[in-house]
């Protein structure tokens, strides 16, 4: 594994003498705009190994993406190589349908400490809830970014991440321009976590479970999403959504297209730069 090869994969060629915040932000930005959040392996009959070398080969050499356990593990390695003080944390995602957080840890994220300040870095949430810059670990502070305003709340050692939602404008639904009206105000809960340091091995069981459990969303849907300079692209099953952030004030533009099987493969190549070795069953 080679840090220069990783930099090539994410098209990062800026000077990086110091393990500082500016470099961290630049690496995260390049990472999420080059490496898709995707679970296509499990819909191509490929096993996903929770092994750093296997993850590196898949993402860096085969130019694939990965889910949080892969893409954040790779980022963890890269930041360590650059001399950052970084550790792995585990989170429980919020499930809107259940109106609660998952009972088991099902997400991995990173904590980076720079000159005494702690930041949360996550390259593996995907979609519209993907942070674009490191978030300072402080409770109750609004942290505006391209995707929206993120905010942490801390309660008795448990940290909660939430995002202020924007309205959605879907041209073909122009009579109903705001279909994304949440029932409880405009706050979307994302996940909760503690600051207990974790090891990648703590997620081995989760890695297996997500690949065999028919109940979880990653089994039910093939997902590939990639952050762009202006928003996010997401291919879920046969549905391609192109979201442009802040198209109008406090409103995101959504273009939604339903693809054929042939178009799915072409779209993965053209828009996500992914060429699969095995046949995808969307």
DALINUR-V861902 format. One record per residue. N is the residue number from 1. RES is the residue in three letters. SS is DSSP state (alpha for helix, beta for strand, coil for the rest). OMEGA is omega in radians with two decimals (999 if undefined). NEAR is the number of other ideal C-beta (glycine too) atoms within 12 Angstrom. Layout:
N&RES&SS&OMEGA&NEAR  N&RES&SS&OMEGA&NEAR
This chain:
1&UNK&coil&-2.98&22  2&UNK&coil&-3.05&16  3&UNK&alpha&3.12&23  4&UNK&alpha&3.10&16  5&UNK&alpha&3.06&20  6&UNK&alpha&3.11&34  7&UNK&alpha&3.09&24  8&UNK&alpha&-3.13&16  9&UNK&alpha&-3.10&33  10&UNK&coil&3.13&33  11&UNK&coil&3.13&18  12&UNK&coil&-3.12&29  13&UNK&coil&3.13&13  14&UNK&coil&3.07&18  15&UNK&coil&-3.10&11  16&UNK&coil&-3.12&25  17&UNK&coil&-3.02&10  18&UNK&coil&3.00&16  19&UNK&coil&-3.06&23  20&UNK&coil&-3.08&24  21&UNK&alpha&-3.12&25  22&UNK&alpha&3.13&18  23&UNK&alpha&3.12&27  24&UNK&alpha&-3.13&39  25&UNK&alpha&-3.13&26  26&UNK&alpha&3.14&26  27&UNK&alpha&3.11&41  28&UNK&alpha&-3.12&41  29&UNK&alpha&3.14&30  30&UNK&alpha&-3.11&28  31&UNK&alpha&-3.04&43  32&UNK&alpha&3.10&41  33&UNK&alpha&3.14&31  34&UNK&alpha&-3.03&33  35&UNK&coil&-3.12&46  36&UNK&coil&2.88&42  37&UNK&beta&-3.10&42  38&UNK&beta&3.11&41  39&UNK&coil&-2.99&38  40&UNK&alpha&-3.13&40  41&UNK&alpha&-3.07&35  42&UNK&alpha&3.07&32  43&UNK&alpha&3.06&29  44&UNK&coil&-3.13&26  45&UNK&coil&3.12&15  46&UNK&coil&3.08&23  47&UNK&coil&3.08&17  48&UNK&coil&-3.13&36  49&UNK&coil&3.07&22  50&UNK&coil&-3.06&32  51&UNK&coil&-3.00&23  52&UNK&alpha&-3.13&29  53&UNK&alpha&3.12&18  54&UNK&alpha&3.12&26  55&UNK&alpha&3.13&37  56&UNK&alpha&-3.12&30  57&UNK&alpha&-3.11&22  58&UNK&alpha&-3.01&36  59&UNK&alpha&-3.05&41  60&UNK&alpha&-3.03&33  61&UNK&alpha&-3.13&18  62&UNK&coil&3.10&24  63&UNK&coil&3.06&27  64&UNK&coil&2.96&38  65&UNK&coil&3.10&43  66&UNK&beta&3.06&45  67&UNK&coil&-2.96&45  68&UNK&alpha&-3.08&47  69&UNK&alpha&3.14&46  70&UNK&alpha&-2.98&43  71&UNK&alpha&3.09&46  72&UNK&alpha&3.08&47  73&UNK&alpha&3.10&42  74&UNK&alpha&3.13&44  75&UNK&alpha&3.09&46  76&UNK&alpha&3.11&40  77&UNK&alpha&-3.09&30  78&UNK&alpha&-3.12&42  79&UNK&alpha&3.06&35  80&UNK&alpha&3.13&22  81&UNK&alpha&-3.09&23  82&UNK&coil&3.05&27  83&UNK&coil&3.10&19  84&UNK&coil&2.99&31  85&UNK&beta&-2.99&23  86&UNK&beta&3.04&32  87&UNK&beta&-3.14&28  88&UNK&beta&3.02&37  89&UNK&beta&3.10&37  90&UNK&beta&-3.10&35  91&UNK&beta&3.04&40  92&UNK&beta&-3.09&28  93&UNK&beta&3.05&38  94&UNK&beta&3.12&27  95&UNK&beta&-3.08&22  96&UNK&coil&-3.11&20  97&UNK&coil&-3.13&10  98&UNK&coil&-3.07&14  99&UNK&coil&3.13&11  100&UNK&beta&3.13&14  101&UNK&beta&3.12&25  102&UNK&coil&-3.13&27  103&UNK&coil&-3.10&11  104&UNK&coil&3.02&19  105&UNK&coil&-3.14&30  106&UNK&coil&-3.14&34  107&UNK&beta&-3.14&39  108&UNK&beta&3.09&45  109&UNK&beta&-3.03&47  110&UNK&beta&2.99&46  111&UNK&beta&-3.14&36  112&UNK&beta&3.12&40  113&UNK&beta&3.13&25  114&UNK&beta&3.14&26  115&UNK&coil&3.05&14  116&UNK&coil&3.11&11  117&UNK&beta&3.14&18  118&UNK&beta&3.11&27  119&UNK&beta&3.01&35  120&UNK&beta&-3.14&41  121&UNK&beta&-3.09&44  122&UNK&coil&3.13&41  123&UNK&coil&-2.97&47  124&UNK&coil&3.05&44  125&UNK&coil&3.07&39  126&UNK&coil&3.05&41  127&UNK&alpha&-3.04&35  128&UNK&alpha&-3.13&35  129&UNK&alpha&3.09&34  130&UNK&coil&3.05&43  131&UNK&coil&3.09&41  132&UNK&coil&3.12&34  133&UNK&coil&3.05&28  134&UNK&coil&3.12&38  135&UNK&beta&3.11&40  136&UNK&beta&-3.08&28  137&UNK&coil&3.07&32  138&UNK&coil&-3.08&18  139&UNK&beta&2.98&21  140&UNK&coil&-3.10&16  141&UNK&coil&3.05&15  142&UNK&coil&3.14&19  143&UNK&beta&-3.08&27  144&UNK&beta&3.05&20  145&UNK&beta&3.11&27  146&UNK&coil&-3.10&28  147&UNK&coil&-3.09&35  148&UNK&beta&-3.13&35  149&UNK&beta&3.07&25  150&UNK&beta&-3.13&39  151&UNK&beta&2.99&30  152&UNK&beta&2.93&34  153&UNK&beta&3.13&24  154&UNK&beta&3.13&21  155&UNK&beta&3.06&13  156&UNK&coil&3.06&10  157&UNK&coil&3.06&12  158&UNK&beta&-3.13&20  159&UNK&beta&-3.14&33  160&UNK&beta&3.07&29  161&UNK&beta&3.10&37  162&UNK&beta&-3.12&30  163&UNK&beta&3.05&34  164&UNK&beta&-3.09&25  165&UNK&coil&3.00&29  166&UNK&coil&3.07&32  167&UNK&beta&3.08&26  168&UNK&beta&3.04&33  169&UNK&beta&3.13&28  170&UNK&beta&-3.00&25  171&UNK&alpha&-3.09&17  172&UNK&alpha&3.06&15  173&UNK&alpha&-2.94&17  174&UNK&alpha&3.09&13  175&UNK&alpha&3.13&10  176&UNK&alpha&-2.97&14  177&UNK&coil&-3.05&20  178&UNK&coil&-3.10&21  179&UNK&coil&-3.05&18  180&UNK&coil&-3.13&24  181&UNK&coil&-3.12&14  182&UNK&coil&-3.07&20  183&UNK&coil&-3.11&11  184&UNK&coil&3.10&13  185&UNK&coil&-3.05&11  186&UNK&coil&3.12&21  187&UNK&beta&3.06&23  188&UNK&beta&3.06&30  189&UNK&beta&-3.10&32  190&UNK&beta&3.08&38  191&UNK&beta&3.05&37  192&UNK&beta&-3.09&32  193&UNK&beta&2.99&38  194&UNK&coil&-3.10&22  195&UNK&coil&3.10&23  196&UNK&coil&-3.13&17  197&UNK&coil&-3.14&20  198&UNK&beta&3.04&27  199&UNK&coil&-3.11&17  200&UNK&alpha&3.14&30  201&UNK&alpha&3.11&17  202&UNK&alpha&-3.06&22  203&UNK&alpha&-3.10&33  204&UNK&alpha&-3.13&21  205&UNK&alpha&3.13&19  206&UNK&alpha&-3.14&31  207&UNK&alpha&3.11&33  208&UNK&alpha&-3.09&17  209&UNK&alpha&-3.09&23  210&UNK&alpha&-3.12&34  211&UNK&alpha&-3.09&25  212&UNK&alpha&-3.09&16  213&UNK&coil&-3.12&19  214&UNK&coil&-3.03&12  215&UNK&coil&-2.97&15  216&UNK&coil&-3.03&23  217&UNK&alpha&-3.11&25  218&UNK&alpha&3.05&34  219&UNK&alpha&-3.05&19  220&UNK&alpha&-3.05&17  221&UNK&coil&2.95&24  222&UNK&coil&-3.00&34  223&UNK&beta&2.99&38  224&UNK&beta&3.13&44  225&UNK&beta&-3.08&43  226&UNK&beta&3.10&37  227&UNK&beta&3.10&40  228&UNK&coil&3.13&26  229&UNK&coil&-3.07&16  230&UNK&coil&-3.10&18  231&UNK&beta&-3.09&30  232&UNK&beta&3.03&39  233&UNK&beta&3.10&40  234&UNK&beta&3.04&34  235&UNK&beta&3.14&42  236&UNK&beta&-3.02&31  237&UNK&coil&3.13&25  238&UNK&coil&-3.05&24  239&UNK&beta&3.09&25  240&UNK&beta&3.09&31  241&UNK&beta&3.05&33  242&UNK&beta&-3.09&27  243&UNK&beta&3.06&34  244&UNK&beta&-3.08&26  245&UNK&beta&3.06&32  246&UNK&beta&3.09&22  247&UNK&beta&2.93&22  248&UNK&beta&-3.05&15  249&UNK&coil&3.12&10  250&UNK&coil&-3.14&19  251&UNK&beta&3.11&22  252&UNK&beta&3.12&32  253&UNK&beta&3.11&26  254&UNK&beta&2.96&32  255&UNK&beta&-3.05&23  256&UNK&beta&-3.13&24  257&UNK&beta&3.03&22  258&UNK&beta&-3.05&18  259&UNK&coil&2.97&25  260&UNK&coil&3.11&14  261&UNK&alpha&-3.12&17  262&UNK&alpha&-3.11&13  263&UNK&alpha&3.13&19  264&UNK&alpha&-3.11&32  265&UNK&alpha&-3.13&27  266&UNK&alpha&-3.14&19  267&UNK&alpha&3.11&34  268&UNK&alpha&-3.13&35  269&UNK&alpha&-3.02&18  270&UNK&alpha&-3.02&17  271&UNK&alpha&-3.07&25  272&UNK&alpha&3.14&35  273&UNK&coil&-3.13&25  274&UNK&coil&3.00&35  275&UNK&coil&-3.07&18  276&UNK&coil&3.11&31  277&UNK&coil&-3.10&15  278&UNK&coil&-3.07&17  279&UNK&coil&3.09&15  280&UNK&coil&2.99&33  281&UNK&coil&-3.06&20  282&UNK&coil&999&29
